[in-house]
């Protein structure tokens, strides 16, 4: 069974990155969550995915995945929040599942993800509510709080709406 360990900050040099997911914010301080109906359950997650050969940077991966999955564009200047180190305990080197923070530029109409054909709902909510909906325990709370800190200190986030809405 794999061991997952959360680390704030950059991925160590040489560690393979298998995912880039975004903890992203509107200009009024709400977070965007991807919403998927699975049977009669509703699952909340972050948009993002696997780096592809055509991606020139991790920020490019993040932007491409947000456009594909939730038809949302992000402003330039996404910053690293941290990474989840995964050790498969099989002798292979550990790898990183990266998280980045960015400000949303625009949210387009819902459309199918070209990779899966699924059309996801998108929920704008407060960071506190995002922690509850993601339901990732202390690790999730750490990720959201660090992303919020970065967005305030480095991405210019100053407003904080409490309105929750599907877009």
SULSUL-V355348 format. One line per field, one symbol per residue. ss: DSSP state (H for helix, E for strand, - for the rest). A space follows every 10 residues. Layout:
# SULSUL-V355348
ss: ???
This chain:
# SULSUL-V355348
ss: --EEEEEE-- ------EEEE EEEEE----- EEEEEEEE-- EEEEE--EE- -------HHH HHHHHHHHHH -EEE----EE EEEEEEE--- ----EEEEEE EEEEEEE--- ---------- EEEEE-HHHH HHHH--HHHH HHHHHHHHHH HHHH------ ----EE-
